[in-house]
Amino acid sequence: MLTSTQARQWLDRWDRQQEFYLADREERFTVIGDVVAAAANRPDPVVVDLGAGPGSLSVRLLHRLPDAEVIAVDADPMLLGLARAAYGSTRGLRIVEHDLRDAAWVPALGRPDGVEGVDAIVSTTALHWLTEPELGALYRACAGLLRPGGVLVDGDNLRESADRPRLDALTKHVRDARIERTAGRDREDWSAWWEAVAQAPELAELTDARGARPIDHTVPQEPTLDDHVRLLREAGFAEAGTVWQCGDDRVLVGVR
Ligand SMILES: C[S@@+](CC[C@H](N)C(=O)[O-])C[C@H]1O[C@@H](n2cnc3c(N)ncnc32)[C@H](O)[C@@H]1O
């Protein structure tokens, strides 16, 4: 039986391993909160967190906006199981298990028909798992869900365009050097975290569930910033662009 304390310990380790790749992860969360708070301009916005994983961004948004409703959507039974165990009783948080490549994720949110659209859709370090056609379909669905003036806010590492390989290599060098200065090389990385999870007796049930529903995330060519902006405009967003960045770590916003 997985306890809330155990789940929180695993999620502390999750946060540390994510910071192995993202030195500014907390700042990026804060910036996303700034955008959501300003665009929603109400204390109780409805927010959807796409590829929420174990709810790292969802709970930070709820800490900042305690009257918000945050719907965390993800397809990974392990990460959602940890989120349920750690934060299941958090007011305002709802967890939905669904693959975002299947259009049925929208009705799975359980928003009654005819209700005003959601205020914000957020995501961090997740949408690069989608191919360009999948991302286009997702953005169209998001445009349909958001109220006019609502925002889509995506934090992710996005290279600007496909025609700058040497600048991309330099950007990666700068990022790696920064990580070495901040996190250091001996931190637990993604693979080590997942290996530890697979060995943990208290997570055995979730490990089995994950094994039964694996997510394929082979993306031969990750969409660039230019692709994201174009897809957002094609989906019906009035404006789209970067509001914050450090290297290729960006917060991209689409305004409905
Ligand atoms: C690197 S994790 C980031 C999780 C969380 N947003 C964070 O910042 O800690 C990427 C997340 O995207 C989710 N994801 C990837 N492809 C997905 C899909 N097709 N449907 C739903 N979730 C997906 C994964 O399950 C994983 O939780």
Ligand as a Chemical Component Dictionary entry (heavy atoms), coordinates in Angstrom:
data_LIG
# 
_chem_comp.id                   LIG 
_chem_comp.type                 NON-POLYMER 
_chem_comp.pdbx_formal_charge   0 
_chem_comp.three_letter_code    LIG 
# 
loop_
_chem_comp_atom.comp_id 
_chem_comp_atom.atom_id 
_chem_comp_atom.alt_atom_id 
_chem_comp_atom.type_symbol 
_chem_comp_atom.charge 
_chem_comp_atom.model_Cartn_x 
_chem_comp_atom.model_Cartn_y 
_chem_comp_atom.model_Cartn_z 
_chem_comp_atom.pdbx_ordinal 
LIG C1  C1  C 0  8.713  14.742 -18.717 1  
LIG S1  S1  S 1  7.107  14.377 -18.159 2  
LIG C2  C2  C 0  6.592  15.965 -17.509 3  
LIG C3  C3  C 0  5.513  15.853 -16.470 4  
LIG C4  C4  C 0  5.129  17.153 -15.775 5  
LIG N1  N1  N 0  4.457  18.054 -16.681 6  
LIG C5  C5  C 0  6.335  17.829 -15.173 7  
LIG O1  O1  O 0  6.747  18.884 -15.657 8  
LIG O2  O2  O -1 6.850  17.296 -14.173 9  
LIG C6  C6  C 0  6.140  14.227 -19.663 10 
LIG C7  C7  C 0  4.721  13.818 -19.380 11 
LIG O3  O3  O 0  3.952  13.838 -20.575 12 
LIG C8  C8  C 0  3.076  12.727 -20.533 13 
LIG N2  N2  N 0  2.640  12.380 -21.881 14 
LIG C9  C9  C 0  3.427  12.165 -22.954 15 
LIG N3  N3  N 0  2.695  11.820 -24.033 16 
LIG C10 C10 C 0  1.401  11.803 -23.603 17 
LIG C11 C11 C 0  0.178  11.506 -24.243 18 
LIG N4  N4  N 0  0.138  11.151 -25.535 19 
LIG N5  N5  N 0  -0.953 11.582 -23.526 20 
LIG C12 C12 C 0  -0.908 11.953 -22.205 21 
LIG N6  N6  N 0  0.220  12.236 -21.549 22 
LIG C13 C13 C 0  1.374  12.164 -22.235 23 
LIG C14 C14 C 0  3.914  11.636 -19.915 24 
LIG O4  O4  O 0  3.133  10.568 -19.416 25 
LIG C15 C15 C 0  4.641  12.402 -18.826 26 
LIG O5  O5  O 0  3.919  12.429 -17.647 27 
# 
loop_
_chem_comp_bond.comp_id 
_chem_comp_bond.atom_id_1 
_chem_comp_bond.atom_id_2 
_chem_comp_bond.value_order 
_chem_comp_bond.pdbx_ordinal 
LIG C1  S1  SING 1  
LIG S1  C2  SING 2  
LIG S1  C6  SING 3  
LIG C2  C3  SING 4  
LIG C3  C4  SING 5  
LIG C4  N1  SING 6  
LIG C4  C5  SING 7  
LIG C5  O1  DOUB 8  
LIG C5  O2  SING 9  
LIG C6  C7  SING 10 
LIG C7  O3  SING 11 
LIG C7  C15 SING 12 
LIG O3  C8  SING 13 
LIG C8  N2  SING 14 
LIG C8  C14 SING 15 
LIG N2  C9  SING 16 
LIG N2  C13 SING 17 
LIG C9  N3  DOUB 18 
LIG N3  C10 SING 19 
LIG C10 C11 SING 20 
LIG C10 C13 DOUB 21 
LIG C11 N4  SING 22 
LIG C11 N5  DOUB 23 
LIG N5  C12 SING 24 
LIG C12 N6  DOUB 25 
LIG N6  C13 SING 26 
LIG C14 O4  SING 27 
LIG C14 C15 SING 28 
LIG C15 O5  SING 29 
# 
